[in-house]
Amino acid sequence: MATEPGLGGAGCRLLYRVRLHARQNRRAYPHSLDRDLRSVASAIDGGYLVRLNDDPHFVTMTEKGDEFLDLLMRCE
């Protein structure tokens, strides 16, 4: 599995869940669903996810996150 520095396997799976949630529910992902908050923090710090301004308990994918996940899906 191709990973970026600071974004391990758990972080990659998190990006996939965020995208899947957005496509199925057409809304931001509530990061409280994740037990591993380190992955959430790493993805935010790395610029893959961003917290919503009006509700910091929700995250959405950034362009960088979308591009990385597309690359990751092509590799696998």
C-alpha distances in whole Angstrom, upper triangle without the diagonal:
4,6,10,13,14,11,9,7,11,12,9,11,14,14,13,16,18,18,19,22,23,23,25,27,28,28,26,23,25,23,26,24,21,22,19,21,19,16,19,20,17,16,20,21,18,19,17,19,23,26,29,32,34,32,30,28,27,24,23,20,21,20,18,16,16,15,12,11,13,11,8,10,11,8,7
4,7,10,12,10,9,9,12,11,9,12,14,13,14,17,18,18,19,22,23,23,25,28,28,27,25,23,25,23,26,25,22,23,20,21,19,16,18,19,16,15,18,18,15,17,15,18,22,25,27,31,33,31,29,28,26,23,21,18,19,18,15,14,15,13,10,10,12,9,6,10,10,8,9
4,7,8,6,6,7,10,9,7,11,13,12,13,16,17,17,19,21,22,23,25,27,27,26,23,21,23,21,23,22,19,20,17,18,16,13,15,16,12,12,15,15,12,14,12,15,19,22,25,28,30,29,26,25,23,20,19,17,17,17,13,12,14,13,9,10,12,10,8,12,13,11,12
4,6,5,7,10,12,10,9,13,14,12,15,17,17,18,20,22,22,24,26,28,27,26,23,22,23,21,23,23,20,21,18,18,15,12,14,14,11,10,13,12,9,11,10,14,17,20,23,26,29,27,24,24,23,19,19,16,15,15,11,11,13,12,9,11,13,11,10,14,15,14,15
4,6,8,11,13,11,11,15,15,15,17,20,20,20,23,25,25,27,29,30,29,28,25,23,24,21,24,24,21,21,17,17,14,12,14,13,10,10,13,11,9,12,12,15,18,21,24,26,29,28,24,24,24,20,20,18,17,17,14,13,16,15,12,14,17,15,14,18,19,17,18
4,6,10,11,9,11,14,13,13,16,18,18,19,22,23,23,26,28,28,28,26,23,21,21,18,20,21,18,18,14,13,10,9,11,10,6,8,10,9,7,11,11,13,16,18,22,24,27,25,21,21,21,18,18,17,16,18,14,13,17,16,13,15,18,17,15,19,21,19,20
4,7,8,5,7,10,10,10,13,14,15,16,18,20,20,22,24,25,25,23,20,18,19,16,19,18,15,16,13,12,10,7,10,10,6,7,10,10,8,11,9,11,15,17,21,23,26,24,21,20,19,16,16,14,15,16,13,11,14,14,11,12,15,14,12,15,18,16,17
4,5,5,6,9,10,11,13,14,15,17,19,20,21,23,25,26,26,25,22,19,20,17,19,18,15,15,12,13,10,8,11,12,9,10,13,13,11,14,12,14,18,20,23,26,28,26,23,22,21,18,18,17,18,19,16,13,16,16,13,13,16,15,12,15,17,16,15
4,5,5,6,9,10,11,12,14,16,17,18,20,21,23,24,25,24,21,19,20,17,19,17,14,15,12,14,12,9,12,14,12,11,15,16,14,16,14,15,19,21,24,27,29,27,24,22,21,19,19,17,18,19,17,14,16,16,13,12,15,14,11,13,16,14,13
4,5,5,6,9,10,10,12,14,15,16,18,20,21,22,23,22,19,16,16,13,15,14,10,11,8,10,9,6,9,12,10,10,14,15,14,16,13,14,17,18,22,25,26,24,21,19,18,16,17,16,18,19,17,14,16,17,14,13,16,16,13,15,18,17,16
4,5,5,6,9,10,10,13,14,15,17,19,20,21,21,20,17,14,15,12,15,14,11,12,9,10,9,5,7,9,7,6,10,12,10,12,10,10,14,16,19,22,24,21,19,17,16,13,14,12,14,16,14,11,13,14,11,11,14,14,12,14,17,16,16
4,5,5,6,9,10,11,12,14,16,17,19,20,20,20,17,15,17,14,17,16,13,15,12,13,12,9,10,13,11,9,12,14,12,13,10,11,15,17,20,23,25,23,21,19,18,15,14,12,14,15,13,9,11,12,9,7,11,11,8,10,13,13,12
4,5,5,6,9,10,10,12,14,15,16,18,19,18,16,13,15,13,15,13,11,13,11,13,13,9,11,14,13,11,14,16,15,16,12,13,16,18,20,24,25,23,21,19,17,15,14,13,15,17,15,12,13,15,12,9,13,14,10,11,15,14,13
4,5,5,6,9,10,10,12,14,15,16,17,16,13,10,11,9,12,10,8,11,9,10,11,7,7,11,11,8,11,14,13,13,10,10,13,14,17,20,22,19,17,15,13,11,11,10,13,15,14,11,12,14,12,10,14,15,13,13,17,17,16
4,5,5,6,9,10,11,12,14,15,15,14,12,10,12,11,14,13,12,14,13,13,13,10,9,12,11,8,11,13,12,11,8,8,11,13,16,19,21,19,17,16,13,10,9,8,10,12,11,7,8,11,9,7,10,12,10,11,15,15,15
4,5,5,6,9,10,11,12,14,15,15,13,11,14,13,16,14,13,15,15,16,16,12,12,16,15,12,14,17,16,15,11,11,15,16,18,22,23,21,20,18,15,13,11,10,13,14,13,10,9,12,10,7,10,12,10,9,13,14,13
4,5,5,6,8,10,10,12,13,12,11,8,11,10,13,10,10,13,13,14,15,12,11,15,15,13,15,18,17,16,13,12,14,15,17,21,22,19,18,15,13,11,11,10,14,16,16,12,12,15,14,11,13,16,14,13,17,18,16
4,6,5,6,9,10,10,11,10,8,6,9,9,12,10,11,14,14,14,15,12,10,14,14,11,12,16,15,14,11,9,11,12,13,17,18,16,15,13,10,8,7,7,11,13,14,10,10,14,13,11,13,16,15,14,18,19,18
4,5,5,6,9,10,10,10,9,8,12,12,16,14,14,18,17,17,18,15,14,17,17,13,15,18,17,15,11,10,13,14,15,19,20,18,18,16,13,10,8,7,10,12,13,9,8,12,12,9,11,14,13,12,15,17,17
4,5,5,6,8,9,10,10,9,12,13,16,14,14,18,18,19,20,17,16,19,19,16,18,21,20,19,15,14,16,17,18,21,22,20,20,18,14,13,11,11,14,15,16,13,12,15,15,11,13,16,15,13,16,18,17
4,5,5,6,7,7,7,6,9,11,13,11,13,16,17,17,20,17,15,18,19,16,17,21,20,19,15,13,15,15,15,19,19,17,17,15,12,11,10,11,14,16,18,14,13,17,17,14,16,19,18,17,20,22,21
4,6,5,5,5,6,7,10,12,15,14,15,19,19,19,21,18,16,19,20,16,17,20,20,18,15,12,14,14,14,17,17,16,16,15,11,10,8,9,12,14,16,13,12,16,16,14,15,19,18,17,20,22,22
4,6,5,8,10,10,14,16,18,17,18,22,22,22,24,21,19,22,23,19,20,23,22,20,17,15,17,18,17,21,21,20,20,19,15,14,11,11,14,15,17,15,13,16,17,14,14,18,18,16,19,21,21
4,6,8,11,11,14,16,18,16,17,21,22,23,25,22,20,24,24,21,22,26,25,23,20,18,19,19,19,22,22,20,21,19,16,15,14,14,18,19,21,18,16,19,20,17,18,21,20,18,21,24,22
4,5,8,9,11,14,16,14,17,21,22,22,24,22,20,23,24,21,21,25,25,23,20,17,18,17,16,20,19,17,18,16,13,14,12,14,17,19,21,19,17,21,22,19,20,23,23,21,24,26,25
4,7,9,12,15,17,16,19,22,23,23,25,22,20,23,24,21,20,24,24,21,18,16,16,16,14,18,17,16,17,16,13,13,11,12,15,17,19,17,16,19,21,18,19,23,22,21,24,26,26
4,7,9,12,14,14,16,20,21,20,22,20,17,20,21,18,18,21,22,19,17,14,14,13,11,14,13,12,14,13,9,9,8,11,14,16,19,16,16,19,20,18,20,23,23,22,25,27,27
4,6,9,12,12,14,17,18,17,19,17,14,16,18,15,14,18,18,16,14,11,10,9,8,12,12,10,11,9,6,6,5,9,12,15,16,14,14,18,18,17,19,22,21,21,24,26,26
4,6,9,8,10,14,14,13,16,14,11,14,16,13,13,17,17,16,13,10,10,10,10,14,14,11,11,8,5,5,6,9,13,16,17,14,14,18,18,16,18,21,20,20,23,25,24
4,5,6,8,12,13,12,15,14,11,13,16,14,13,17,18,17,15,12,12,10,10,13,13,10,9,6,4,6,9,12,15,19,19,17,18,21,21,19,22,24,23,23,26,28,27
4,5,6,9,9,8,11,10,7,10,13,11,11,14,16,15,14,11,11,9,11,14,15,11,9,6,6,7,10,12,15,18,18,15,17,20,19,18,21,23,21,22,26,26,25
4,5,7,9,8,12,12,10,12,15,14,14,17,19,19,17,14,14,12,14,16,16,12,11,7,8,10,13,16,19,22,22,19,21,24,23,21,25,26,25,25,29,29,28
4,7,9,10,13,12,11,14,16,15,16,19,20,20,18,15,16,14,16,19,19,15,14,10,10,11,14,16,19,22,22,19,20,23,22,20,23,25,23,23,27,27,26
4,6,6,10,9,8,11,13,13,14,17,18,18,16,14,15,14,17,20,20,17,14,11,11,12,14,15,19,22,21,18,19,22,20,18,22,23,21,21,25,25,24
4,6,9,9,9,12,14,14,16,18,19,20,18,17,18,17,19,22,23,19,17,14,14,15,17,19,22,25,23,20,22,25,23,21,24,26,23,24,27,27,25
4,5,6,7,9,10,11,13,15,16,18,16,15,17,16,19,22,23,20,17,14,15,14,17,18,20,23,21,18,21,23,20,19,23,23,21,22,26,25,24
4,5,5,6,9,10,11,12,14,15,14,13,14,13,16,19,20,17,14,12,13,12,15,16,18,21,20,17,20,22,20,19,23,24,22,23,27,26,25
4,5,5,6,8,10,10,12,14,14,13,14,15,18,20,22,19,16,14,15,14,16,17,18,21,19,17,20,21,19,19,22,23,20,23,26,25,24
4,5,5,6,9,10,10,12,11,11,13,14,17,20,22,19,16,14,14,12,14,14,15,18,16,13,16,18,15,15,19,19,17,19,22,21,21
4,5,5,6,9,10,11,10,8,10,10,13,16,18,15,12,11,11,9,11,11,13,16,15,12,15,18,16,15,19,20,18,20,23,23,22
4,5,5,6,8,10,10,9,10,10,14,16,18,16,12,12,12,11,13,13,14,17,15,14,17,19,17,17,21,21,20,22,25,25,25
4,5,5,6,9,9,9,11,12,16,18,21,19,15,15,15,13,14,13,14,16,14,12,16,17,14,15,19,19,17,20,23,22,22
4,6,5,6,5,6,8,11,14,17,19,17,14,14,13,10,11,9,10,13,10,8,12,13,11,12,16,16,15,17,20,20,20
4,5,5,6,5,6,8,11,13,16,15,12,12,11,9,10,9,9,12,11,10,13,15,14,14,18,19,18,20,23,23,24
4,5,8,8,9,11,14,16,19,18,14,15,15,12,13,13,12,14,12,12,15,16,15,16,20,20,19,22,24,24,25
4,6,8,10,13,16,18,21,20,17,18,17,13,13,12,10,12,9,9,13,13,11,13,16,16,16,19,21,20,22
4,6,7,10,13,15,19,18,15,16,15,11,11,9,7,9,7,7,11,12,11,13,15,16,16,19,21,21,22
4,7,10,13,16,19,18,15,16,14,10,9,6,5,7,6,4,8,9,8,9,12,13,13,15,18,18,19
4,7,10,13,15,14,12,12,10,6,6,5,5,9,8,6,9,12,11,12,14,16,16,17,20,21,22
4,6,9,12,11,9,10,8,5,6,6,6,10,11,10,12,15,15,15,18,19,19,21,24,25,25
4,6,9,8,5,7,6,4,7,9,10,14,14,13,15,18,18,18,21,23,22,24,27,28,28
4,6,5,5,8,6,6,7,10,11,15,16,15,17,20,20,20,22,25,25,26,28,30,30
4,6,6,10,9,10,11,14,14,17,19,18,20,22,23,23,26,28,28,29,32,33,34
4,7,9,9,11,12,16,17,20,22,21,22,25,26,26,28,30,30,31,34,35,36
4,5,6,9,11,15,16,20,21,20,21,25,25,24,27,29,29,29,32,34,34
4,5,7,10,14,15,19,19,18,20,23,23,23,25,27,27,28,31,32,32
4,7,10,14,16,20,20,18,20,23,23,22,25,27,26,27,30,31,30
4,7,11,13,17,18,15,17,20,20,19,22,24,23,24,27,28,28
4,7,9,13,14,12,13,17,16,16,18,21,20,21,24,25,25
4,7,10,11,9,10,14,14,13,15,18,18,18,21,23,23
4,7,8,6,6,10,10,10,12,15,15,15,18,20,20
4,5,5,6,9,10,11,12,14,15,16,19,20,21
4,5,5,6,9,10,11,12,14,15,17,18,20
4,5,5,6,9,10,11,12,14,15,17,19
4,5,5,6,9,10,10,12,14,15,17
4,6,5,6,9,10,11,12,14,16
4,5,5,6,9,10,11,12,15
4,5,5,6,9,10,11,13
4,5,5,6,9,10,11
4,5,5,6,9,10
4,5,5,6,9
4,5,5,6
4,5,5
4,6
4
